[in-house]
Amino acid sequence: MSNRIPPETLPSLVREFASYKSAIQNCSEKTVSEYMLDLRTFFRFLLARDKNISPDSEAFEQIDISGVDLDYIKNITTEDIYAFIMYADNVRGNMAAAKSRKLSAVKGFFKYLTVKRFMLEDNPAINIESPKKKQALPKYLSLEESLLLLDAIKNDKESKTVTRDYCIVTLFLNCGMRLSELVGINVNDIDRELRSLTVTGKGNKQRIVYLNEACRDALSDYIAERFNEKNKNIDCRALFLSGRAQRISVKTVQWMVYKYLDLAGLESKHYSVHKLRHTAATLMYQSGNVDVRVLKDILGHEQLNTTQIYTHVSNRSMEEAMAQNPLASRKKDE
């Protein structure tokens, strides 16, 4: 469980639920931490109503929920949960995605108590629908912008980590891996012939990522630098190292990508590291004619409908292409 919430400040049943999510369902530390944060807010909301504490006051954030027990939980109703979601909407200003996550935490907790622990006979959250999220099309770099980004790195004469940074961005743009997957790569995860590497995705699920020529070339250059005479005594399993010879952090990679987006003149587009994953997927689907089911496996998606958003991107591109036809504005009466 994340250090952001001291375990002793949570009810014992919530701590047990956290252990179940981590040990049995194999959820990541980040996922478990988010669930605990949402459940803490949920119980603070209920206790605030009981004690007439304003939900938008400083006192709300100080409410102690550690004493919440099974007897209290048994009295929570479906209406209480609806009220919590309304509070998230009206007071906290949460959008659909944040409200859905909060409801998911509550639903998961009550499912655990009813189906896994048999502590409750009725689940007050079972029939509550999640707020519908607007399916936004992913933002991505065009092929030209991707080349500009790579050139910005290659032409950086002042940085001491150009080879590393070029390799990282090349992997993002070609393989579509997640940021957490990239920083988690170990040296022994790479095939000796640089044909593939293994990444650990969501839920600690591993998958093989196959490498194209650009990736092999960038990796070969970086590995030669990673294991040169200067670095031969570095005792670290991580492939990508920070300046202190430790595993590179998420924040360092984010900072590096933003730096080069700026140097490439793309800062106004509000791109991010995750947009590089979208870029890889979009370029593979649109220009590489990759089947959407194959793309699903490449990206490590659980469900095909998650991957199908890239087919919508393609549809939009076709619509835009039609609009560019020089005859598009020609009317019969002209």
Legacy VTK file of the C-alpha trace (Angstrom):
# vtk DataFile Version 3.0
C-alpha trace
ASCII
DATASET POLYDATA
POINTS 334 float
0.000 0.000 0.000
1.195 3.495 -0.746
2.987 5.465 1.967
0.714 8.413 1.242
-1.901 6.991 3.624
-0.631 5.575 6.928
-2.351 2.173 7.289
-3.359 2.860 10.878
-5.560 5.752 9.748
-7.753 3.387 7.723
-10.462 1.032 9.027
-9.272 -2.551 9.438
-11.647 -3.818 6.742
-10.300 -1.277 4.268
-6.749 -2.392 5.063
-7.784 -6.001 4.468
-9.364 -4.981 1.160
-6.109 -3.267 0.165
-4.173 -6.446 0.902
-6.656 -8.457 -1.160
-6.310 -6.094 -4.141
-2.533 -6.260 -3.915
-1.843 -9.908 -3.055
-4.771 -11.748 -4.660
-5.800 -9.527 -7.568
-2.187 -8.498 -8.204
-3.079 -4.815 -8.613
-0.268 -2.291 -8.817
0.684 -0.140 -5.850
-0.660 2.901 -7.698
-4.068 1.284 -8.233
-4.348 0.170 -4.618
-3.314 3.614 -3.411
-5.997 5.277 -5.550
-8.639 2.906 -4.185
-7.625 3.719 -0.623
-7.722 7.467 -1.287
-11.214 7.171 -2.758
-12.500 5.010 0.088
-11.072 7.439 2.622
-12.978 10.251 0.904
-16.127 8.089 0.842
-16.073 7.410 4.565
-15.138 10.986 5.381
-18.173 12.106 3.400
-20.478 9.805 5.368
-18.999 10.786 8.721
-19.143 14.470 7.802
-22.886 14.154 7.273
-23.261 12.390 10.607
-21.325 15.142 12.393
-22.689 18.102 10.393
-19.237 18.961 9.044
-19.233 20.929 5.809
-17.821 18.754 2.989
-15.861 21.695 1.563
-14.253 22.729 4.860
-10.731 22.120 6.167
-12.247 20.036 8.953
-13.428 17.527 6.352
-9.823 16.597 5.503
-9.093 15.917 9.172
-11.937 13.465 9.803
-10.676 10.257 11.394
-12.186 7.188 9.694
-10.136 4.533 11.502
-13.062 3.678 13.786
-15.417 2.684 10.967
-16.412 -0.932 11.619
-18.663 -3.588 10.119
-21.719 -2.404 12.068
-21.346 1.069 10.552
-20.799 -0.343 7.069
-23.920 -2.520 7.313
-26.044 0.632 7.579
-24.722 2.211 4.365
-27.450 2.390 1.724
-27.598 2.767 -2.033
-28.851 6.329 -1.470
-25.698 7.078 0.566
-23.527 6.000 -2.351
-25.539 8.071 -4.815
-25.138 11.052 -2.466
-21.375 10.492 -2.436
-21.193 10.525 -6.235
-23.289 13.707 -6.295
-20.884 15.227 -3.762
-17.938 14.271 -5.998
-19.696 16.003 -8.875
-21.072 19.130 -7.213
-18.506 19.885 -4.505
-15.265 18.340 -5.731
-15.974 19.079 -9.376
-14.956 15.601 -10.482
-15.401 14.734 -14.127
-16.899 11.430 -15.285
-13.570 9.558 -15.153
-12.859 10.583 -11.538
-16.434 9.811 -10.466
-16.217 6.420 -12.141
-12.989 5.659 -10.298
-14.522 6.608 -6.955
-17.565 4.462 -7.639
-15.327 1.598 -8.752
-13.524 1.727 -5.404
-16.811 1.676 -3.483
-18.289 -1.096 -5.630
-15.113 -3.156 -5.305
-15.095 -2.786 -1.537
-18.717 -3.887 -1.137
-18.239 -6.764 -3.565
-15.279 -7.891 -1.462
-17.381 -7.817 1.715
-20.331 -9.682 0.147
-18.836 -12.143 -2.344
-15.357 -12.779 -0.946
-15.764 -12.366 2.814
-19.514 -13.052 3.190
-19.735 -10.331 5.832
-22.698 -8.607 4.181
-25.849 -10.194 2.775
-26.775 -7.292 0.511
-24.536 -5.163 -1.668
-25.867 -1.570 -1.779
-23.611 -0.681 -4.726
-24.330 -3.609 -7.009
-26.879 -1.954 -9.300
-25.356 1.527 -9.493
-24.216 2.404 -13.001
-20.928 4.150 -13.580
-21.060 7.706 -14.942
-20.695 7.628 -18.705
-17.371 8.945 -19.891
-17.035 10.891 -23.104
-14.816 8.884 -25.421
-12.262 11.447 -26.502
-10.067 10.701 -29.476
-6.420 10.315 -28.450
-3.967 13.078 -29.271
-0.898 11.944 -31.135
2.109 13.263 -33.021
2.078 13.134 -36.790
4.895 11.349 -38.586
6.522 14.707 -39.322
6.271 15.789 -35.676
7.711 12.464 -34.518
10.733 13.010 -36.775
11.112 16.558 -35.457
11.172 15.209 -31.893
13.814 12.591 -32.704
15.929 15.167 -34.533
15.707 17.542 -31.563
17.270 14.864 -29.378
19.876 13.813 -31.921
21.001 17.410 -32.440
21.347 18.237 -28.749
25.092 18.841 -28.386
24.992 19.829 -24.709
23.282 16.844 -23.101
25.346 13.956 -21.734
22.413 11.578 -22.022
21.519 11.981 -25.693
22.052 8.297 -26.506
19.835 7.207 -23.616
17.137 9.779 -24.359
17.077 8.991 -28.078
16.676 5.299 -27.263
13.829 5.948 -24.813
11.843 8.097 -27.226
12.487 5.654 -30.070
11.013 2.839 -27.983
7.985 4.964 -27.081
7.308 5.956 -30.687
7.811 2.474 -32.115
6.594 0.092 -29.425
3.781 2.022 -27.749
4.797 0.940 -24.273
3.576 2.681 -21.151
5.856 4.954 -19.129
5.786 2.602 -16.134
6.684 -0.297 -18.417
9.707 1.500 -19.841
11.230 2.563 -16.523
10.698 -0.979 -15.222
12.772 -2.665 -17.946
15.733 -4.604 -16.603
18.867 -5.530 -18.530
17.955 -9.216 -18.478
14.547 -8.443 -20.018
16.214 -7.903 -23.397
16.801 -10.690 -25.893
20.529 -11.098 -26.537
20.040 -10.568 -30.238
17.906 -7.472 -29.585
14.912 -9.032 -31.303
12.530 -8.440 -28.389
12.210 -7.389 -24.781
9.811 -8.225 -21.970
7.807 -5.533 -20.213
5.611 -5.757 -17.135
2.279 -4.037 -17.665
-0.831 -3.414 -15.620
-1.616 -6.068 -13.032
2.024 -7.233 -13.228
1.228 -8.993 -16.492
4.221 -9.537 -18.717
4.259 -9.387 -22.496
6.891 -9.556 -25.202
7.565 -6.438 -27.254
9.226 -7.117 -30.597
11.824 -4.642 -31.794
12.156 -3.169 -35.257
15.359 -1.945 -36.862
15.131 1.564 -35.380
14.715 0.156 -31.872
17.559 -2.339 -32.286
19.872 0.374 -33.567
19.013 2.793 -30.726
19.274 0.041 -28.102
22.600 -1.161 -29.463
24.069 2.336 -29.179
22.692 2.821 -25.674
23.771 -0.591 -24.381
27.308 0.058 -25.581
27.283 3.267 -23.554
25.462 1.650 -20.611
28.197 -0.988 -20.241
31.274 0.979 -21.221
34.441 1.016 -19.140
33.197 3.932 -17.057
29.981 2.140 -16.076
31.179 -1.468 -15.824
31.016 -1.542 -12.015
27.479 -0.178 -11.763
25.449 -2.735 -9.805
21.941 -2.005 -11.045
19.494 -4.290 -12.844
17.723 -1.399 -14.540
18.310 -0.834 -18.239
17.812 2.922 -18.184
19.853 4.744 -15.579
19.677 8.209 -14.097
22.687 10.461 -13.700
23.213 8.876 -10.277
23.442 5.375 -11.745
20.040 4.381 -10.398
16.897 3.273 -12.201
15.551 6.251 -14.101
12.404 7.696 -12.537
9.048 8.425 -14.113
9.505 12.131 -13.436
12.920 12.214 -15.108
11.526 10.637 -18.261
8.596 13.064 -18.252
10.919 16.033 -17.826
13.163 14.776 -20.636
10.255 14.343 -23.070
8.847 17.799 -22.280
12.300 19.285 -22.787
12.642 17.856 -26.273
9.063 18.615 -27.251
9.939 22.204 -26.413
13.174 22.089 -28.438
11.254 20.584 -31.361
8.789 23.473 -31.270
5.900 21.217 -30.245
5.263 22.530 -26.736
2.149 24.410 -27.838
0.507 21.111 -28.846
0.345 20.024 -25.181
1.753 16.582 -25.913
2.946 14.292 -23.119
4.749 10.993 -22.641
1.467 9.086 -22.910
0.793 10.792 -26.239
3.894 9.038 -27.573
2.140 5.725 -26.837
-0.889 6.986 -28.757
1.433 8.037 -31.572
2.948 4.569 -31.914
-0.480 2.940 -31.959
-1.905 5.416 -34.465
1.047 5.205 -36.855
0.972 1.408 -36.755
-2.756 1.289 -37.414
-2.963 4.010 -40.045
0.318 3.632 -41.908
1.302 0.062 -41.114
-2.086 -1.537 -41.749
-1.807 -3.430 -38.449
-4.891 -5.467 -37.567
-6.649 -4.044 -34.510
-6.444 -7.425 -32.730
-2.692 -7.514 -33.209
-2.479 -3.899 -32.030
-4.394 -4.907 -28.890
-1.667 -7.415 -28.005
1.142 -5.005 -28.852
-0.285 -2.371 -26.499
-1.137 -4.837 -23.742
-4.843 -4.000 -23.678
-7.178 -6.352 -21.820
-10.224 -5.570 -23.948
-10.478 -5.056 -27.697
-12.838 -2.086 -27.264
-9.975 -0.183 -25.593
-7.908 -0.577 -28.754
-10.750 0.245 -31.113
-10.445 3.947 -30.329
-7.622 3.964 -32.898
-10.057 2.844 -35.587
-12.078 5.985 -34.811
-8.933 8.051 -35.299
-8.571 6.462 -38.718
-12.175 7.250 -39.569
-11.610 10.888 -38.674
-8.538 10.983 -40.893
-10.577 9.656 -43.801
-13.225 12.305 -43.191
-10.567 15.023 -43.163
-9.019 13.612 -46.343
-12.391 13.820 -48.100
-12.704 17.458 -47.072
-9.331 18.243 -48.671
-10.482 17.133 -52.109
-10.343 20.214 -54.394
-13.862 19.370 -55.551
-15.218 19.228 -51.998
-16.763 22.707 -52.145
-18.052 22.491 -55.695
-21.841 22.890 -55.795
-24.278 22.230 -58.608
-25.374 25.847 -58.925
-21.843 27.265 -59.144
LINES 1 335
334 0 1 2 3 4 5 6 7 8 9 10 11 12 13 14 15 16 17 18 19 20 21 22 23 24 25 26 27 28 29 30 31 32 33 34 35 36 37 38 39 40 41 42 43 44 45 46 47 48 49 50 51 52 53 54 55 56 57 58 59 60 61 62 63 64 65 66 67 68 69 70 71 72 73 74 75 76 77 78 79 80 81 82 83 84 85 86 87 88 89 90 91 92 93 94 95 96 97 98 99 100 101 102 103 104 105 106 107 108 109 110 111 112 113 114 115 116 117 118 119 120 121 122 123 124 125 126 127 128 129 130 131 132 133 134 135 136 137 138 139 140 141 142 143 144 145 146 147 148 149 150 151 152 153 154 155 156 157 158 159 160 161 162 163 164 165 166 167 168 169 170 171 172 173 174 175 176 177 178 179 180 181 182 183 184 185 186 187 188 189 190 191 192 193 194 195 196 197 198 199 200 201 202 203 204 205 206 207 208 209 210 211 212 213 214 215 216 217 218 219 220 221 222 223 224 225 226 227 228 229 230 231 232 233 234 235 236 237 238 239 240 241 242 243 244 245 246 247 248 249 250 251 252 253 254 255 256 257 258 259 260 261 262 263 264 265 266 267 268 269 270 271 272 273 274 275 276 277 278 279 280 281 282 283 284 285 286 287 288 289 290 291 292 293 294 295 296 297 298 299 300 301 302 303 304 305 306 307 308 309 310 311 312 313 314 315 316 317 318 319 320 321 322 323 324 325 326 327 328 329 330 331 332 333
